[in-house]
Amino acid sequence: MTPSEHYPAPRLFLDGEWTDGTSGRRQPVLNPATGRVIGEVPHASAADLDRAVAAAARAFPAWAALGAGGRGPILHRAEALIRERAAEIARIATLEQGKPVAESRAEVMRAAGTLSYYAEEARRAYGRIIPGDPGTLLTVRHAPVGPVAAFVPWNFPAGGPLRKLSPALAAGCTLVIKYSEETPATACAIIRALEVAGLPPGVVNLVFGDPPMISQTLIADPRIRMVAFTGSVPVGKQIAGLAAQVMKPSLMELGGHAPVIVCADADPVLAARRSAAGKFANAGQVCTAPSRFLVHETLFDRFAEAVVAEARALRVGNGLADGVTMGPMANPRRIEAMERMVADALARGARLLTGGKRIGNEGFFFEPTVLADVPPEAEIMQVEPFGPVAPLRRFADLDAAMAEANATPYGLAAYGFTRSAATAERLVAGFEAGILSINHTGGSVHEAPSGGVKESGHGREGGPEGLHSYLYAKRVSHRLE
């Protein structure tokens, strides 16, 4: 093993202690660039989960009582530590998840900023005074909801946990965070920074293990007051159902199938370049990735040619190697899904313009792929591909394109390209999605909300809305005697 391949052993973090837990069960962690085992992650037992929840419940009153002014300095120190350690955290993330290390480092730096943003935004969780009857003071005040059970997937090893931790901690909540067993060491590195920054024991507890057992146990526990989940629609429905059974609020950021509409007046080459940048980032393993391309028939050939050029220009390889611009898929399941979706589209009459195959026999690499004239009934037009495959269709009428864009049960992100301000507003008004981008495929930002509609979930992360997801409003009516 070379120094760049050194992998720190993941552990549970329970009540301020790093531990292997009491279950005795461990799960291998793979490097997706090689397919080889690089470590093991311990599974939490029911006793470990009880310890985590008890710690979060015990720590909550004191953490909430600190107020935004007391919590802020700890979050700022954690941000500084994460930035100082960004190169090492990025290396770990690439070992586990596969994305190019430059992408990982950018993710770490961007995610660290969420701590700073929410440390300050918590100072602006304003209540209000409402004019009322004489002799009565009517106010609205905001309070932290309590201990939170948070569930985070593998595709953004640093950004994922910090999108939950930052607003929840700033709001005054404590957490039990269940992170992916496929990318555990990155989360450990994030939690270590919070620990060194002075986070009190029990405020954050990190667990790994059997997903159904952990979700059922945590959500049913009466000491847990809220559930926050990011992941697929089917699993999200299960988690939301468990929360509903015990009447707990839930924040659900679920999968999408983001349409891109390239209007007749757009620059097809610019639209292709920007679309490809969003499509192939993280090997397409992004819930907001552009994933269905509807291109006006007069621009289709030029757009397709430019997207193919961008796909062929990507250098696919081990994310730790110099010059690599797209890493492997995260696991064998994603390779199998890509092969199935490409075969289905071709069988239904689509044309393969480039790619379409697995690369080599080591690791989980798949060629950047572009398909043309994909019929709407193809699986890839109905189900989120979550991989580096771009399906292209042509349209003649914008209303028909908009109807097709909205035809799936998803509503997370949507994109449009046009030179017309009027057409842009038409797209914004017509798209059924919670995240809209015009003339680019930009990602999430700290200061604005992200989230979906329809089966893509409910609630918002980012912006003041993200903070208020972890607060509840108290209406106080005070009769002055």
Secondary structure, 3 states (H helix, E strand, C coil): CCHHHCCCCCCEEECCEEECCCCCCEEEEEECCCCEEEEEEECCCHHHHHHHHHHHHHHHHHHHHCHHHHHHHHHHHHHHHHHHCHHHHHHHHHHHHCCCHHHHHHHHHHHHHHHHHHHHHHHHCCCEEECCCCCEEEEEEEEECCCEEEECCCCCCCHHHHHHHHHHHHHCCCEEEECCCCCHHHHHHHHHHHHHCCCCCCCEEEECCCHHHHHHHHHHCCCCCEEEEECCHHHHHHHHHHHHHCCCCEEEECCCCEEEEECCCCCHHHHHHHHHHHHHHHHHCCCCCEEEEEEECCCHHHHHHHHHHHHHHCCECCCCCCCCCECCCCCHHHHHHHHHHHHHHHHCCCEEEECCCEECCCCCEECCEEEECCCCCCHHHHCCCCCCEEEEEEECCHHHHHHHHCCCCCCCEEEEECCCHHHHHHHHHHCCCCEEEECCCCCCCCCCCECCCHHHEECCECHHHHHHCCEEEEEEEEECC
